[in-house]
């Protein structure tokens, strides 16, 4: 049986941590930054961890060999 292909859109947006959690980049840090406070922009810099319910779906369907 051939290898499963991962969804490239998901592979570029999500990555897996060593413990198997799904990490992603937070949104709203691309443009219109002048009206956002420094604290808000600083908190958006760090990646987020997906909830367990969503991460199970991502791991199984979109990143099969993650």
KOLBA-213459 format. One record per residue (C-alpha): residue in three letters; y, z, x. Coordinates in nm, 2 decimals, m for minus. Layout:
% residues N
+--------+--------+--------+--------+
| residu |  north |     up |   east |
+--------+--------+--------+--------+
|    ALA |      Y |      Z |      X |
...
+--------+--------+--------+--------+
% end
This chain:
% residues 66
+--------+--------+--------+--------+
| residu |  north |     up |   east |
+--------+--------+--------+--------+
|    UNK |   0.00 |   0.00 |   0.00 |
|    UNK |   0.34 |  m0.09 |   0.14 |
|    UNK |   0.60 |   0.17 |   0.23 |
|    UNK |   0.84 |   0.29 |  m0.03 |
|    UNK |   1.20 |   0.18 |   0.01 |
|    UNK |   1.47 |   0.45 |  m0.01 |
|    UNK |   1.77 |   0.37 |  m0.23 |
|    UNK |   2.04 |   0.27 |   0.03 |
|    UNK |   2.32 |   0.40 |  m0.19 |
|    UNK |   2.16 |   0.74 |  m0.19 |
|    UNK |   2.07 |   0.74 |   0.18 |
|    UNK |   2.43 |   0.68 |   0.27 |
|    UNK |   2.56 |   0.96 |   0.04 |
|    UNK |   2.31 |   1.24 |   0.08 |
|    UNK |   2.13 |   1.40 |   0.37 |
|    UNK |   1.86 |   1.67 |   0.40 |
|    UNK |   1.90 |   2.00 |   0.58 |
|    UNK |   1.62 |   2.15 |   0.78 |
|    UNK |   1.51 |   2.37 |   0.49 |
|    UNK |   1.50 |   2.07 |   0.25 |
|    UNK |   1.83 |   2.12 |   0.06 |
|    UNK |   2.03 |   1.81 |  m0.02 |
|    UNK |   2.38 |   1.80 |   0.14 |
|    UNK |   2.66 |   1.57 |   0.03 |
|    UNK |   3.03 |   1.50 |   0.11 |
|    UNK |   3.28 |   1.64 |  m0.15 |
|    UNK |   3.50 |   1.40 |  m0.33 |
|    UNK |   3.88 |   1.39 |  m0.37 |
|    UNK |   3.98 |   1.37 |   0.00 |
|    UNK |   4.05 |   1.00 |   0.03 |
|    UNK |   4.40 |   0.93 |  m0.11 |
|    UNK |   4.69 |   1.10 |  m0.30 |
|    UNK |   4.67 |   1.39 |  m0.06 |
|    UNK |   5.04 |   1.49 |  m0.08 |
|    UNK |   5.00 |   1.67 |  m0.41 |
|    UNK |   4.69 |   1.87 |  m0.30 |
|    UNK |   4.74 |   2.20 |  m0.13 |
|    UNK |   4.63 |   2.26 |   0.22 |
|    UNK |   4.38 |   2.52 |   0.11 |
|    UNK |   4.22 |   2.27 |  m0.13 |
|    UNK |   4.20 |   2.00 |   0.13 |
|    UNK |   4.05 |   2.24 |   0.38 |
|    UNK |   3.78 |   2.34 |   0.14 |
|    UNK |   3.70 |   1.98 |   0.06 |
|    UNK |   3.63 |   1.90 |   0.43 |
|    UNK |   3.30 |   2.09 |   0.43 |
|    UNK |   2.99 |   1.94 |   0.27 |
|    UNK |   2.84 |   2.07 |  m0.05 |
|    UNK |   2.48 |   2.16 |  m0.13 |
|    UNK |   2.33 |   2.00 |  m0.44 |
|    UNK |   2.19 |   2.23 |  m0.71 |
|    UNK |   1.81 |   2.26 |  m0.71 |
|    UNK |   1.77 |   2.07 |  m1.04 |
|    UNK |   1.96 |   1.77 |  m0.91 |
|    UNK |   1.81 |   1.78 |  m0.56 |
|    UNK |   1.46 |   1.76 |  m0.68 |
|    UNK |   1.54 |   1.42 |  m0.84 |
|    UNK |   1.72 |   1.29 |  m0.54 |
|    UNK |   1.44 |   1.39 |  m0.30 |
|    UNK |   1.16 |   1.24 |  m0.51 |
|    UNK |   1.31 |   0.91 |  m0.63 |
|    UNK |   1.59 |   0.81 |  m0.40 |
|    UNK |   1.49 |   0.95 |  m0.06 |
|    UNK |   1.11 |   0.93 |  m0.06 |
|    UNK |   1.08 |   0.98 |   0.32 |
|    UNK |   1.39 |   1.20 |   0.36 |
+--------+--------+--------+--------+
% end
